[in-house]
Amino acid sequence: MSKFLSPAVAKAAIADTGTKFATVTFQKVDGTLREISGLFRPTSKMVGGEGGQMASARLKKNGLIAIWSPQIAREAGNPLRGWRSVRDGAIIAIKTEGRTYTAG
């Protein structure tokens, strides 16, 4: 049994969060664990217009999911610095509104 959500389950859980805040726990490329709280939906605001659509398509093509964290943005002093990406096969848990999605 894998400790990671399958990409399909992760994407379904993210779709279920809608425009609400969620916390995602995932394994970084270097093997360490990280937790980020933020919004999954605002990908259209990354660049805007055609540029935003191209950025979103690149993320999907590479198996990445964008999340915007207001805490990271605030700490950086710039709203554009709050963007992070998570590999869709490295998600351990997603928590939102009392629901927790985990593998197994």
C-alpha positions in Angstrom: 0.0 0.0 0.0 1.4 3.4 -1.0 1.6 6.3 1.5 0.7 8.7 -1.4 -2.7 9.5 -2.8 -3.0 8.4 -6.4 -2.9 11.4 -8.8 -6.5 10.8 -9.7 -7.7 10.7 -6.1 -5.5 13.8 -5.3 -7.1 15.7 -8.2 -10.6 14.7 -7.2 -10.0 15.8 -3.6 -8.7 19.1 -4.9 -11.7 19.6 -7.1 -13.9 18.8 -4.0 -12.2 21.7 -2.1 -13.6 24.2 -4.6 -12.6 27.7 -3.6 -12.0 26.9 0.0 -8.7 26.8 1.9 -7.0 23.4 2.2 -3.9 22.0 3.8 -1.8 19.7 1.7 1.0 17.4 3.1 3.5 16.2 0.5 6.9 14.8 0.0 9.4 17.2 -1.6 11.9 16.0 -4.3 14.6 15.8 -1.6 12.5 13.4 0.5 11.5 15.8 3.2 7.9 16.4 4.1 6.2 19.8 3.8 2.7 21.1 4.6 1.2 24.2 2.9 -2.2 25.8 3.5 -3.7 27.7 0.7 -6.0 27.8 -2.3 -5.9 25.4 -5.3 -8.3 27.3 -7.5 -6.7 30.6 -8.4 -4.5 29.3 -11.2 -6.2 31.6 -13.6 -4.7 34.5 -11.6 -1.1 33.3 -12.0 -0.4 35.4 -15.1 -3.8 36.2 -16.4 -5.3 35.7 -19.9 -3.4 33.5 -22.4 -0.3 33.5 -20.3 -2.2 32.0 -17.3 -3.6 29.3 -19.5 -0.2 28.4 -20.8 1.3 28.3 -17.3 -1.6 26.1 -16.2 -1.1 23.7 -19.2 2.6 23.4 -18.4 1.9 22.5 -14.8 -0.6 19.8 -15.8 1.7 18.4 -18.5 4.5 18.0 -15.9 2.2 16.5 -13.2 2.3 19.5 -11.0 -0.5 21.1 -9.0 -0.4 24.8 -8.2 -1.3 26.1 -4.7 -1.3 29.7 -3.5 -0.4 30.4 0.1 -1.3 33.7 1.6 1.1 33.1 4.5 4.0 32.6 2.1 3.0 35.6 0.1 2.7 37.8 3.2 6.1 36.6 4.5 7.7 37.4 1.0 5.9 40.8 0.9 4.6 40.1 -2.6 1.4 38.3 -3.5 3.0 36.7 -6.5 5.6 35.0 -4.3 2.9 32.8 -2.7 2.8 30.3 -5.5 4.1 26.8 -5.0 3.7 23.6 -6.9 3.2 20.1 -5.7 3.9 16.9 -7.7 0.6 15.1 -8.1 2.1 11.7 -7.1 3.8 13.0 -3.9 0.7 14.1 -1.9 0.2 12.3 1.4 -2.9 14.1 2.7 -5.3 16.9 1.8 -7.4 18.4 4.6 -10.3 20.8 4.1 -13.4 21.7 6.1 -13.2 18.7 8.4 -12.5 16.3 5.6 -9.1 14.5 5.3 -8.1 12.6 2.2 -5.3 10.1 2.8 -4.0 7.0 0.9 -5.4 3.6 2.0 
